[in-house]
Amino acid sequence: MTKLKVTVAVTGLNNIDSPGPGIPVIRGIKESNDFDVRIIGLAYEHLEPGIYMHELVDKTYMIPYPAEGKDALFNRLMEIHAKEKIDVIIPNFDAELFSFIKLEKKLEEIGIKTYLPTLEQFEERNKSNLPEYGKKYGVNVPKGAEVFSVSDLNNALKSMEYPVMIKGKYYDAYPAHSEYQAGLYFSKMSAKWGLPVIVQEFIKGTEVNVIALGDGKGNLMAAVPMRKQYITDKGKAWGGITIEDSTMLDLAKKIISKTKWKGGMELELIRTTGNKLYLLEINPRIPAWVYLAVGSGQNIPESLLKLALGIEVEPFTRYDVGKMFVRYSYDMIVDLELFSKLATSGEL
């Protein structure tokens, strides 16, 4: 069978202790039997490890930080597209999605496809909007508030019990056991991710996650539930196992159906000792543990690529239960010459 030749650009190459999803997304796509893929890495930092993984990434280009705005991003993508003829871009960071969503039509006009939620879908599931989201869609969510100052924080804490979760606008979350500790985490989060910072009720239980893929019409195309087995100090899963849990799958189906979500998403959940599911947050893209789904029989990156290209995809109906992933790190040896070339030319 002849494979379809495609050029796919992927962000999120920072395969570190808080890894980006780019490398596992690329692995899933590379394992497809239907595509002959050329991978273009899009990087923000010169030391993102994926840049130097030449067996996975064919060429890398530096792109401007999201803070520089969508026009700077579009101009850079135009330059790269002129050289590479990109078919599809798969962005993998929360902070960059706003710009990519706003540029969706302009990118399509020059021949680059994406597969992203609408701006309304993206914004209504923001951490700061989660209480309203829970009411609207009938989902259990912890009590919470967005805070813009230490004064706001202290007012919010008066109606809450310790510990509380202090969360960054895009990433990171820490449990605070006192007003003083909450203030420290507030300063840390606001400095790193900007305002607002989210203060949220702490729900005790088991951390579980669902990766899901929606087609934009209300259909759940893929879903795999996972229980975290090993969690880093940043709250990231360093090990996990697929589980059989119909209630988690039903929740994913309900959210995809009611919101008509388009693209990948991750539901971060807590299952309490009373067997109640709470939605802690929705990550609006494919998560970094996506390769567990691939290894369990659902190649979500491949399906997303097909949907972006307008290829018909059958929904996955099963996955292997009891499959585990365990992350590891290893040292790559890279010539300084490669780093220097990337730093001076913006491409490698």
Rosetta silent file (secondary structure, phi, psi, omega in degrees, C-alpha in Angstrom):
SEQUENCE: MTKLKVTVAVTGLNNIDSPGPGIPVIRGIKESNDFDVRIIGLAYEHLEPGIYMHELVDKTYMIPYPAEGKDALFNRLMEIHAKEKIDVIIPNFDAELFSFIKLEKKLEEIGIKTYLPTLEQFEERNKSNLPEYGKKYGVNVPKGAEVFSVSDLNNALKSMEYPVMIKGKYYDAYPAHSEYQAGLYFSKMSAKWGLPVIVQEFIKGTEVNVIALGDGKGNLMAAVPMRKQYITDKGKAWGGITIEDSTMLDLAKKIISKTKWKGGMELELIRTTGNKLYLLEINPRIPAWVYLAVGSGQNIPESLLKLALGIEVEPFTRYDVGKMFVRYSYDMIVDLELFSKLATSGEL
SCORE:     score description
SCORE:     0.000 S_00000001
   1 L     0.000  133.349  179.293    0.000    0.000    0.000 S_00000001
   2 L   -76.316  129.477  178.867    1.304    3.440   -0.944 S_00000001
   3 L   -84.056  145.236  178.499    1.747    5.722    2.037 S_00000001
   4 E   -80.033  124.996  179.224    0.525    9.319    1.877 S_00000001
   5 E   -80.744  125.727  178.260    3.428   11.781    2.045 S_00000001
   6 E  -138.837  150.842  174.252    2.803   14.577    4.555 S_00000001
   7 E  -113.596  119.066 -174.641    4.850   17.274    6.256 S_00000001
   8 E  -119.128  126.090  175.812    3.773   17.854    9.848 S_00000001
   9 E   -97.505  136.361 -173.778    5.045   20.656   12.103 S_00000001
  10 E  -135.020  134.093  172.423    4.971   19.952   15.843 S_00000001
  11 L  -100.076  178.224  175.645    5.663   22.095   18.920 S_00000001
  12 L    83.556   44.798 -175.868    6.382   20.912   22.477 S_00000001
  13 L   -89.540    7.561 -176.604    9.856   19.421   22.003 S_00000001
  14 L   -84.390   79.456 -174.844   10.935   20.046   25.618 S_00000001
  15 L   -81.948   67.786 -173.977   11.159   16.420   26.762 S_00000001
  16 L  -114.536 -156.053 -176.188   12.267   17.315   30.315 S_00000001
  17 L   -68.489  -23.700  169.664   10.955   16.700   33.878 S_00000001
  18 L  -117.964   78.158 -164.457    7.759   18.549   32.928 S_00000001
  19 L   -71.264  148.559  170.364    7.684   17.216   29.377 S_00000001
  20 L   -80.332  160.179 -178.825    5.940   18.689   26.385 S_00000001
  21 L   -79.486   -5.836 -170.989    3.702   16.385   24.332 S_00000001
  22 H   -56.314  -48.633 -175.773    5.647   16.902   21.086 S_00000001
  23 H   -65.052  -48.256  176.782    7.926   13.854   21.173 S_00000001
  24 H   -65.019  -30.625  174.725    5.213   11.272   22.018 S_00000001
  25 H   -62.894  -44.743  179.423    2.923   12.893   19.404 S_00000001
  26 H   -62.917  -42.558  179.963    5.688   12.473   16.827 S_00000001
  27 H   -58.967  -42.995  178.797    6.269    8.850   17.880 S_00000001
  28 H   -61.772  -45.292 -179.214    2.585    8.075   17.344 S_00000001
  29 H   -65.007  -41.869 -178.700    2.550    9.681   13.900 S_00000001
  30 H   -63.908  -25.949 -178.223    5.799    7.978   12.866 S_00000001
  31 L   -85.774   -0.444  179.266    4.283    4.587   13.753 S_00000001
  32 L   -66.623  140.510  175.939    1.366    5.089   11.360 S_00000001
  33 L   -86.630   -6.723 -173.713    1.070    2.582    8.522 S_00000001
  34 L  -103.355  -13.987 -174.604   -0.752    5.136    6.368 S_00000001
  35 E  -122.677  142.615  166.378    1.680    8.078    6.307 S_00000001
  36 E  -105.552  103.441 -165.582    5.188    8.766    5.089 S_00000001
  37 E  -107.121  135.309  166.469    5.884   11.702    7.389 S_00000001
  38 E  -105.670  124.635 -176.143    8.451   14.486    7.407 S_00000001
  39 E  -102.121  125.722  174.620    8.497   16.107   10.855 S_00000001
  40 E  -106.894  116.317  177.191    9.275   19.793   11.278 S_00000001
  41 E   -82.253  137.273  174.630   10.039   20.744   14.880 S_00000001
  42 E  -115.931  115.350 -171.144    8.980   24.198   16.071 S_00000001
  43 E  -120.659  151.843  176.115   10.993   25.219   19.139 S_00000001
  44 L  -103.216  -29.555 -177.451   11.081   28.134   21.569 S_00000001
  45 L  -119.924  145.231 -177.614   14.326   27.255   23.394 S_00000001
  46 L   -70.778  -15.948 -178.046   17.651   26.187   21.887 S_00000001
  47 L  -107.897   20.353  173.377   18.013   23.325   24.378 S_00000001
  48 L   -66.775  120.233 -172.364   14.688   21.590   23.828 S_00000001
  49 H   -55.839  -34.888 -178.126   15.879   17.959   23.565 S_00000001
  50 H   -57.437  -26.478  179.077   13.554   17.077   20.666 S_00000001
  51 H   -56.237  -38.306 -171.942   15.564   19.405   18.412 S_00000001
  52 H   -97.920    4.214  176.451   18.493   17.005   18.566 S_00000001
  53 L   -88.673   77.381 -170.733   16.489   13.757   18.236 S_00000001
  54 L   -68.024  -16.951  175.729   17.196   13.460   14.516 S_00000001
  55 L   -74.261  -16.613  179.404   15.607   10.023   14.261 S_00000001
  56 L  -111.299  -38.416 -175.020   12.268   11.693   15.100 S_00000001
  57 L  -111.441  119.026 -175.611   12.614   15.318   14.001 S_00000001
  58 L   -77.949  -37.302  177.644   13.800   15.944   10.435 S_00000001
  59 E  -155.046  145.966 -178.866   14.326   19.695   10.739 S_00000001
  60 E  -124.182  142.094  174.219   13.775   22.298   13.451 S_00000001
  61 E  -126.805  141.537  173.097   13.008   25.999   13.289 S_00000001
  62 E   -77.862  141.332  175.818   12.909   28.509   16.129 S_00000001
  63 L  -127.210  156.818 -177.234    9.605   30.386   16.492 S_00000001
  64 L   -69.613  150.528  177.530    8.759   33.489   18.556 S_00000001
  65 L   -61.486  150.456  179.249    7.384   33.172   22.089 S_00000001
  66 H   -53.468  -31.336 -178.933    3.589   33.455   22.444 S_00000001
  67 H   -62.660  -20.825 -179.842    4.065   36.804   24.231 S_00000001
  68 H   -78.850   -7.504  172.964    5.269   38.300   20.927 S_00000001
  69 L    94.518  165.389 -174.074    1.772   37.888   19.485 S_00000001
  70 H   -71.636  -28.456 -179.204    0.077   36.097   16.630 S_00000001
  71 H   -67.463  -42.638  177.608    1.418   38.372   13.857 S_00000001
  72 H   -63.242  -39.873  177.933    5.036   37.568   14.708 S_00000001
  73 H   -64.250  -45.933 -177.689    4.127   33.871   14.801 S_00000001
  74 H   -63.035  -42.605  179.929    2.309   34.008   11.450 S_00000001
  75 H   -61.569  -40.302  178.992    5.195   35.819    9.727 S_00000001
  76 H   -68.123  -41.310  179.116    7.648   33.198   10.983 S_00000001
  77 H   -64.590  -34.204  175.945    5.372   30.335    9.924 S_00000001
  78 H   -61.293  -43.253  179.329    5.114   31.909    6.450 S_00000001
  79 H   -61.943  -45.142 -178.396    8.925   31.843    6.184 S_00000001
  80 H   -67.701  -41.911 -178.813    9.083   28.194    7.279 S_00000001
  81 H   -62.885  -35.294  178.830    6.168   27.181    5.037 S_00000001
  82 H   -61.025  -31.610 -179.886    7.895   28.716    2.005 S_00000001
  83 H   -89.663  -36.431 -167.144   10.770   26.283    2.549 S_00000001
  84 H  -108.426  -16.443 -177.194    8.959   23.203    3.876 S_00000001
  85 L    52.140   64.819 -177.820    5.399   23.224    2.428 S_00000001
  86 L   -69.159  134.273  175.524    3.791   22.254    5.755 S_00000001
  87 L   -90.003  -43.912 -175.362    0.545   20.269    5.489 S_00000001
  88 E  -141.406  140.391  170.542   -0.490   20.245    9.160 S_00000001
  89 E  -112.659  132.128  174.606    0.623   21.975   12.371 S_00000001
  90 E  -116.829   97.241  176.385   -0.017   20.292   15.729 S_00000001
  91 L   -79.368  145.750 -170.669    0.591   22.798   18.569 S_00000001
  92 L  -129.458   10.402  178.259    1.042   21.222   22.010 S_00000001
  93 L  -116.800  137.936  177.447    1.307   24.036   24.575 S_00000001
  94 H   -55.779  -45.999 -171.650   -1.616   25.760   26.309 S_00000001
  95 H   -64.826  -23.126 -178.005    0.089   29.173   26.133 S_00000001
  96 H   -95.029  -13.677 -171.727    0.461   29.094   22.329 S_00000001
  97 H   -64.213  -36.238  179.607   -3.019   27.791   21.486 S_00000001
  98 H   -54.407  -48.822 -179.207   -4.716   31.195   21.615 S_00000001
  99 H   -64.601  -42.992 -179.128   -2.494   32.462   18.772 S_00000001
 100 H   -66.271  -37.854  177.483   -2.862   29.289   16.699 S_00000001
 101 H   -64.905  -43.096  179.290   -6.657   29.319   17.089 S_00000001
 102 H   -64.848  -27.934 -177.100   -6.798   32.982   16.022 S_00000001
 103 L   -93.756    0.905 -172.043   -4.602   32.157   13.004 S_00000001
 104 H   -52.037  -48.801 -177.537   -6.529   29.033   11.950 S_00000001
 105 H   -68.491  -41.091  179.514   -8.225   30.614    8.912 S_00000001
 106 H   -64.519  -38.118  178.132   -5.114   32.489    7.757 S_00000001
 107 H   -66.296  -41.316  179.549   -3.070   29.304    7.989 S_00000001
 108 H   -62.733  -35.685  179.971   -5.689   27.377    6.019 S_00000001
 109 H   -62.564  -29.948  179.774   -5.586   30.042    3.278 S_00000001
 110 L   -98.201    7.484  172.523   -1.875   29.347    2.716 S_00000001
 111 L    98.863   10.338  178.989   -2.404   25.565    2.783 S_00000001
 112 L  -105.105  123.261  179.870   -1.631   24.703    6.426 S_00000001
 113 E   -97.343  150.860  171.895   -4.276   22.733    8.301 S_00000001
 114 L  -131.714  174.156  175.435   -4.804   22.534   12.059 S_00000001
 115 L  -143.175   85.376 -168.864   -7.286   20.651   14.225 S_00000001
 116 L  -128.208  157.195  173.920   -8.114   22.874   17.169 S_00000001
 117 L   -67.039  164.062  174.532  -11.043   23.842   19.406 S_00000001
 118 L   -73.545  165.486  178.728  -12.864   27.116   18.778 S_00000001
 119 H   -61.610  -37.945  179.252  -11.877   30.167   20.814 S_00000001
 120 H   -64.495  -45.358  177.583  -15.133   29.864   22.777 S_00000001
 121 H   -60.891  -43.178 -178.617  -14.444   26.197   23.595 S_00000001
 122 H   -62.410  -44.280 -173.615  -10.866   27.052   24.568 S_00000001
 123 H   -79.795  -32.332 -176.303  -11.796   29.917   26.880 S_00000001
 124 H   -71.174  -18.847  179.619  -14.827   28.426   28.640 S_00000001
 125 L   -97.494    9.202  175.158  -12.736   25.542   30.026 S_00000001
 126 L   -53.549  148.275  179.702  -10.105   27.892   31.512 S_00000001
 127 H   -53.631  -38.560 -177.301   -9.243   27.082   35.119 S_00000001
 128 H   -69.216  -21.342 -179.399  -10.754   30.414   36.178 S_00000001
 129 H   -99.284    5.393 -172.001  -14.067   29.500   34.487 S_00000001
 130 H   -60.340  -40.876  178.663  -14.250   25.966   35.897 S_00000001
 131 H   -58.719  -43.000  178.226  -17.027   26.588   38.479 S_00000001
 132 H   -66.936  -36.871  179.103  -19.324   27.983   35.728 S_00000001
 133 H   -61.342  -43.887  179.925  -18.257   25.135   33.420 S_00000001
 134 H   -60.577  -43.175  179.298  -19.286   22.593   36.050 S_00000001
 135 H   -65.709  -44.585 -175.642  -22.734   24.155   36.429 S_00000001
 136 H   -62.849  -40.496 -173.247  -23.275   24.468   32.677 S_00000001
 137 H  -108.641    5.885  176.473  -22.383   20.870   31.840 S_00000001
 138 L    67.141   46.971 -177.575  -23.384   19.118   35.056 S_00000001
 139 L  -121.411  138.926  176.454  -19.877   18.132   36.161 S_00000001
 140 L   -71.420  124.632  175.625  -18.505   18.010   39.733 S_00000001
 141 L  -132.428  151.086  176.954  -15.742   20.592   40.166 S_00000001
 142 L   -67.536  154.137  172.949  -13.918   21.819   43.298 S_00000001
 143 L   -66.051  143.973 -178.695  -14.828   25.227   44.691 S_00000001
 144 E  -165.079  170.233  178.993  -12.387   27.834   43.479 S_00000001
 145 E  -152.102  150.819  172.607  -11.692   31.455   42.644 S_00000001
 146 E   -92.780  136.983 -177.655   -9.358   33.466   40.442 S_00000001
 147 E  -125.484  141.491 -176.314   -7.212   35.949   42.376 S_00000001
 148 L  -113.312   -5.633 -178.211   -5.312   38.964   41.088 S_00000001
 149 L  -155.709  167.250  177.160   -3.589   40.137   44.288 S_00000001
 150 H   -62.523  -34.983  178.147   -2.518   38.976   47.750 S_00000001
 151 H   -62.818  -45.697  175.888   -5.570   40.812   49.095 S_00000001
 152 H   -57.818  -44.107 -178.148   -7.844   38.786   46.748 S_00000001
 153 H   -60.240  -48.359 -178.166   -6.069   35.621   47.840 S_00000001
 154 H   -63.782  -36.566  176.852   -6.545   36.303   51.550 S_00000001
 155 H   -65.088  -42.294  179.995  -10.238   37.063   51.018 S_00000001
 156 H   -64.934  -37.419 -176.790  -10.711   33.810   49.077 S_00000001
 157 H   -67.076  -24.728 -178.204   -8.905   31.800   51.771 S_00000001
 158 L   -61.652  -28.523 -177.776  -11.355   32.971   54.464 S_00000001
 159 L  -101.903   12.878 -176.605  -14.080   30.765   53.050 S_00000001
 160 L  -125.889  158.450  177.309  -11.864   27.721   52.422 S_00000001
 161 L  -103.615  146.697  177.061  -10.237   24.983   54.498 S_00000001
 162 L   -83.315  149.980   -1.839   -6.560   24.043   54.320 S_00000001
 163 L   -75.388  159.452  172.401   -4.901   22.604   52.407 S_00000001
 164 E  -122.917  158.001  176.668   -5.861   24.526   49.263 S_00000001
 165 E   -96.832  130.625  174.246   -4.433   24.193   45.748 S_00000001
 166 E  -108.481  119.705 -171.909   -2.675   27.209   44.251 S_00000001
 167 E  -120.497  142.607  174.946   -2.559   26.899   40.467 S_00000001
 168 L   -76.015  159.777 -178.905   -0.816   28.798   37.705 S_00000001
 169 L   -56.469  -40.291 -178.953   -2.763   30.270   34.802 S_00000001
 170 L  -110.741  -46.802 -174.432   -1.334   27.678   32.398 S_00000001
 171 L  -139.798  171.760  173.391    0.699   25.135   34.392 S_00000001
 172 L    75.282  142.090  178.405    1.852   24.096   37.866 S_00000001
 173 E  -154.752  136.495  179.949   -0.117   23.462   41.043 S_00000001
 174 E  -135.718  139.956  174.665    0.946   23.293   44.697 S_00000001
 175 E   -80.888  129.667  178.369   -0.932   22.417   47.894 S_00000001
 176 E  -110.283  133.707 -175.370   -0.724   25.208   50.491 S_00000001
 177 L  -106.433    4.151  178.749   -1.231   24.406   54.179 S_00000001
 178 L  -158.932  166.538  178.038   -1.277   27.976   55.502 S_00000001
 179 H   -62.600  -39.213  179.659   -1.944   31.569   54.465 S_00000001
 180 H   -62.013  -47.156 -179.823    1.808   32.217   54.415 S_00000001
 181 H   -64.514  -40.355  177.949    2.485   29.240   52.120 S_00000001
 182 H   -60.183  -40.350  178.818   -0.411   30.237   49.860 S_00000001
 183 H   -63.903  -39.815  178.137    1.114   33.718   49.546 S_00000001
 184 H   -62.780  -46.089 -179.296    4.496   32.267   48.560 S_00000001
 185 H   -68.158  -34.088  176.418    2.938   30.088   45.863 S_00000001
 186 H   -59.312  -47.563 -179.398    0.820   33.006   44.645 S_00000001
 187 H   -62.255  -41.287 -179.551    3.983   35.085   44.115 S_00000001
 188 H   -64.512  -46.370 -177.547    5.720   32.177   42.382 S_00000001
 189 H   -67.835  -43.685 -177.254    2.784   31.435   40.039 S_00000001
 190 H   -67.345  -34.493  178.710    2.037   35.053   39.139 S_00000001
 191 H   -68.963  -36.823 -175.763    5.710   35.717   38.360 S_00000001
 192 H   -83.287  -43.280 -171.630    5.963   32.633   36.158 S_00000001
 193 H  -117.099   -5.652 -178.494    2.583   32.503   34.399 S_00000001
 194 L    85.772 -177.443 -177.798    0.942   35.887   35.014 S_00000001
 195 L  -102.332  153.870    1.698   -2.478   36.651   36.459 S_00000001
 196 L   -81.292  162.539  167.720   -4.945   35.410   37.481 S_00000001
 197 E  -100.038  147.057 -176.816   -3.722   32.717   39.848 S_00000001
 198 E  -105.015  129.046  170.986   -6.313   30.083   40.790 S_00000001
 199 E  -108.303  128.497 -170.191   -7.046   29.069   44.382 S_00000001
 200 E  -135.483  143.586  174.680   -8.992   25.824   44.508 S_00000001
 201 E   -55.671  137.225  178.263  -10.504   23.531   47.114 S_00000001
 202 L   -84.689  122.887  178.343   -8.283   20.516   47.826 S_00000001
 203 L  -106.983  122.178 -178.710  -10.062   17.254   46.986 S_00000001
 204 L   -85.804  134.919  179.142   -8.582   14.166   48.603 S_00000001
 205 L   163.393 -161.165 -178.450   -8.517   11.014   46.506 S_00000001
 206 E   -97.498  132.042  179.657   -6.792    9.179   43.654 S_00000001
 207 E   -80.599  122.817  178.179   -5.493   11.164   40.686 S_00000001
 208 E  -132.825  154.114 -177.335   -6.839    9.826   37.401 S_00000001
 209 E  -136.179  154.009  171.343   -6.794   11.226   33.884 S_00000001
 210 E  -128.096  129.757  168.247   -8.565   10.672   30.582 S_00000001
 211 E   -94.923  137.189 -177.150   -7.109   11.495   27.176 S_00000001
 212 E  -142.536  158.551  177.776   -9.828   12.130   24.594 S_00000001
 213 E  -134.089  124.877  179.071  -10.259   13.185   20.975 S_00000001
 214 E  -112.326  151.350 -176.514  -13.332   14.990   19.648 S_00000001
 215 E   -97.701    5.532  179.600  -14.341   15.547   16.018 S_00000001
 216 L    83.767   -2.920 -179.911  -15.995   18.949   16.519 S_00000001
 217 L  -117.787    5.806  179.562  -19.455   17.473   15.926 S_00000001
 218 L    99.473    3.965 -179.186  -19.970   15.940   19.368 S_00000001
 219 L   -97.059  132.287  175.445  -18.472   12.517   18.620 S_00000001
 220 E   -83.611  112.095 -175.623  -15.893   10.931   20.912 S_00000001
 221 E   -89.374  -25.008 -179.294  -13.291    9.486   18.546 S_00000001
 222 E  -161.594  148.859  175.390  -10.887    8.107   21.158 S_00000001
 223 E  -163.919  132.576  177.023  -10.560    7.923   24.940 S_00000001
 224 E  -136.274  122.550  175.737   -8.206    6.149   27.330 S_00000001
 225 E   -89.942  148.125 -175.533   -8.393    6.448   31.154 S_00000001
 226 E  -142.732  143.947  171.560   -5.230    6.242   33.250 S_00000001
 227 E  -106.745  131.320  178.687   -4.322    6.204   36.941 S_00000001
 228 E   -68.754  130.351  179.616   -1.136    8.009   37.941 S_00000001
 229 E  -101.806  -32.504 -179.888    1.357    5.588   39.506 S_00000001
 230 E  -141.163  127.851 -174.653    4.249    7.951   40.134 S_00000001
 231 E  -121.205  131.813  178.955    3.916   11.727   40.444 S_00000001
 232 L   -77.397  173.630  179.178    6.779   14.272   40.353 S_00000001
 233 L   -67.190  -13.638  175.861    7.029   17.288   42.655 S_00000001
 234 L   -93.356    4.080  178.445    5.469   19.298   39.813 S_00000001
 235 L    82.213   11.571 -178.680    2.424   17.036   39.837 S_00000001
 236 L   -89.633  141.814  177.870    3.358   15.388   36.534 S_00000001
 237 E   -72.981  120.536  176.041    2.749   11.687   35.937 S_00000001
 238 E  -103.541   -4.707  175.006    6.099    9.895   35.617 S_00000001
 239 E  -161.994  145.033 -178.890    4.354    6.569   35.529 S_00000001
 240 E  -159.714  166.472 -177.209    0.771    5.495   34.904 S_00000001
 241 E  -139.579  136.958  177.025   -1.451    2.557   34.065 S_00000001
 242 E   -69.609  140.498 -177.235   -4.521    2.188   31.872 S_00000001
 243 L  -128.561  159.287  175.625   -7.611    1.245   33.882 S_00000001
 244 L   -94.011  111.950 -176.181  -11.088   -0.025   33.157 S_00000001
 245 L  -152.116   97.746 -176.249  -13.448    2.738   34.258 S_00000001
 246 H   -67.156  -29.749 -178.528  -16.749    3.296   32.463 S_00000001
 247 H   -68.458  -36.107  177.280  -17.628    6.385   34.544 S_00000001
 248 H   -67.728  -40.792  177.900  -14.487    8.203   33.350 S_00000001
 249 H   -66.986  -38.760  178.058  -15.249    7.277   29.748 S_00000001
 250 H   -63.629  -38.486  178.883  -18.869    8.378   30.184 S_00000001
 251 H   -65.271  -43.766  177.839  -17.672   11.738   31.535 S_00000001
 252 H   -60.718  -43.658  179.780  -15.350   12.223   28.546 S_00000001
 253 H   -63.179  -41.500  179.890  -18.198   11.316   26.179 S_00000001
 254 H   -62.358  -46.603 -178.136  -20.562   13.716   27.967 S_00000001
 255 H   -66.879  -45.757  178.705  -18.123   16.645   27.780 S_00000001
 256 H   -61.587  -42.736 -177.487  -17.179   16.004   24.131 S_00000001
 257 H   -65.865  -46.601 -175.621  -20.846   15.585   23.177 S_00000001
 258 H   -74.036  -35.361 -177.047  -22.135   18.692   24.986 S_00000001
 259 H   -91.635  -15.934 -173.215  -19.270   21.022   24.022 S_00000001
 260 L    55.273   45.169 -177.678  -18.667   19.595   20.504 S_00000001
 261 L   -61.685  138.560  178.978  -14.954   19.764   21.283 S_00000001
 262 E  -116.121  117.763  179.216  -12.609   19.641   18.308 S_00000001
 263 E   111.652 -167.232 -179.669   -9.151   18.138   18.825 S_00000001
 264 E   -85.214  155.085  173.568   -7.334   16.498   21.691 S_00000001
 265 E  -154.535  160.542  174.049   -7.999   17.102   25.378 S_00000001
 266 E  -128.963  128.682  173.653   -7.046   15.779   28.779 S_00000001
 267 E   -97.606  120.216  174.836   -9.398   15.607   31.742 S_00000001
 268 E   -96.061  121.426 -170.517   -7.563   15.810   35.076 S_00000001
 269 E  -129.368  159.153  169.215   -9.743   14.137   37.695 S_00000001
 270 E  -124.204  130.169  172.282   -9.832   13.056   41.334 S_00000001
 271 E  -103.125  117.170 -176.559  -11.788   10.004   42.444 S_00000001
 272 L   -76.873  169.118  177.675  -12.699   10.385   46.104 S_00000001
 273 L   -63.239  -23.681  176.458  -12.925    7.582   48.652 S_00000001
 274 L   -84.848   10.644  177.028  -16.713    7.949   48.239 S_00000001
 275 L    65.962   31.892  178.042  -16.241    7.057   44.532 S_00000001
 276 L  -103.749  136.215  179.724  -17.163   10.542   43.324 S_00000001
 277 E   -94.563  128.365  173.951  -15.370   12.030   40.304 S_00000001
 278 E  -115.186  134.434  175.723  -14.243   15.670   40.432 S_00000001
 279 E   -88.274  115.277 -179.579  -12.943   17.520   37.370 S_00000001
 280 E   -85.725  -40.137  176.400   -9.843   19.510   38.390 S_00000001
 281 E  -169.119  161.629  175.385   -9.037   20.956   34.977 S_00000001
 282 E  -117.117  118.237  173.766   -9.243   20.411   31.244 S_00000001
 283 E   -88.117  125.512 -167.960   -6.038   20.646   29.257 S_00000001
 284 L   -86.250   34.663 -178.690   -7.045   21.768   25.741 S_00000001
 285 L  -161.924  176.129  178.123   -4.569   19.624   23.801 S_00000001
 286 L   -64.503  132.321  178.766   -2.947   16.211   23.659 S_00000001
 287 L   -82.237  167.806 -175.941   -1.147   15.467   26.961 S_00000001
 288 L   -68.808  -18.284 -179.681    2.452   14.321   27.322 S_00000001
 289 L   -91.874   17.951 -176.286    1.408   10.771   28.299 S_00000001
 290 H   -57.846  -26.516 -177.386   -0.318   10.211   24.930 S_00000001
 291 H   -67.918  -20.303  172.852    2.095    7.415   24.012 S_00000001
 292 H   -64.268  -39.784  176.891    0.405    5.240   26.661 S_00000001
 293 H   -63.679  -42.331  178.049   -2.784    5.528   24.584 S_00000001
 294 H   -59.689  -47.027 -178.965   -0.813    4.581   21.450 S_00000001
 295 H   -69.088  -14.561  179.640    0.668    1.572   23.256 S_00000001
 296 L   -98.851    4.108  174.839   -2.801    0.583   24.450 S_00000001
 297 L   108.236    2.629  178.091   -4.245    0.406   20.950 S_00000001
 298 L  -123.253   99.045  179.683   -5.456    3.976   20.286 S_00000001
 299 L   -82.719   83.450 -175.665   -3.063    5.962   18.100 S_00000001
 300 H   -65.554  -42.127  176.555   -4.596    9.351   18.877 S_00000001
 301 H   -57.603  -40.657  178.402   -1.894   11.460   17.122 S_00000001
 302 H   -64.243  -43.857  179.859   -2.469    9.495   13.897 S_00000001
 303 H   -63.578  -41.682  178.627   -6.261    9.928   14.167 S_00000001
 304 H   -62.173  -41.757  178.350   -5.911   13.677   14.811 S_00000001
 305 H   -61.751  -43.474  178.690   -3.662   13.992   11.747 S_00000001
 306 H   -62.473  -44.203  178.953   -6.219   12.139    9.611 S_00000001
 307 H   -61.347  -41.417  178.793   -9.063   14.348   10.874 S_00000001
 308 H   -61.634  -34.547 -178.628   -7.013   17.467   10.112 S_00000001
 309 L   -87.369    0.596  179.308   -6.472   16.222    6.541 S_00000001
 310 L    78.549   19.815  178.002  -10.180   15.413    6.094 S_00000001
 311 L   -88.609  134.488 -177.772   -9.609   11.647    6.066 S_00000001
 312 L   -65.543  135.827 -177.926  -12.469    9.592    7.483 S_00000001
 313 L  -127.310  133.813  173.909  -11.686    8.047   10.860 S_00000001
 314 L   -85.930  136.132  177.403  -13.553    5.321   12.717 S_00000001
 315 L   -62.074  142.150  173.651  -13.917    5.935   16.487 S_00000001
 316 L   -72.476  141.319 -178.943  -11.833    3.648   18.707 S_00000001
 317 L  -118.515   -8.000 -179.425  -14.018    1.319   20.767 S_00000001
 318 L  -148.010  163.278  174.243  -11.443   -0.540   22.875 S_00000001
 319 L  -153.212  162.101 -179.689   -8.028   -0.225   24.506 S_00000001
 320 L   -83.256  125.539  177.152   -5.768   -2.565   26.493 S_00000001
 321 L   -86.885  143.336  177.897   -6.269   -2.397   30.251 S_00000001
 322 L    87.034   13.223  172.669   -3.222   -2.814   32.510 S_00000001
 323 L   -85.606  134.738 -178.949   -0.684   -1.229   30.150 S_00000001
 324 E  -113.681  151.644  165.885    1.865    0.894   32.015 S_00000001
 325 E  -121.274  143.347  175.007    4.184    3.684   31.051 S_00000001
 326 E  -132.532  120.629 -179.940    7.320    4.570   32.965 S_00000001
 327 L   -80.546  155.916  174.307    9.283    7.653   31.935 S_00000001
 328 L  -148.129  163.127  176.651   13.043    7.805   31.990 S_00000001
 329 L  -122.559  150.683  174.832   15.741   10.304   31.092 S_00000001
 330 L  -147.649  160.521 -174.968   19.043    9.761   29.322 S_00000001
 331 L   -92.059  124.117  171.553   21.877   11.955   28.163 S_00000001
 332 L   -93.478  142.375  175.808   22.226   12.802   24.492 S_00000001
 333 L  -100.830  121.455 -174.853   25.639   13.873   23.282 S_00000001
 334 L  -126.025  135.593  177.085   25.370   16.852   20.947 S_00000001
 335 L   -70.929  137.607  177.949   28.132   18.738   19.138 S_00000001
 336 H   -56.824  -29.709  179.859   28.387   22.407   20.113 S_00000001
 337 H   -57.186  -39.249  179.665   28.494   23.122   16.384 S_00000001
 338 H   -67.019  -44.484  178.685   24.816   22.078   16.086 S_00000001
 339 H   -60.520  -44.650 -179.436   23.768   24.296   18.980 S_00000001
 340 H   -63.430  -40.531  179.081   25.699   27.237   17.513 S_00000001
 341 H   -62.203  -43.215  178.100   24.142   26.736   14.087 S_00000001
 342 H   -64.202  -42.864 -177.969   20.659   26.761   15.589 S_00000001
 343 H   -65.195  -34.184 -176.469   21.436   29.834   17.688 S_00000001
 344 H   -89.354  -36.822 -175.207   22.782   31.830   14.749 S_00000001
 345 H  -100.906  -18.652 -179.083   20.487   30.729   11.897 S_00000001
 346 L    79.734    9.564  177.181   17.275   29.848   13.778 S_00000001
 347 E  -150.631  156.386  179.827   17.083   26.447   12.077 S_00000001
 348 L  -146.946    0.000    0.000   18.758   23.057   12.227 S_00000001
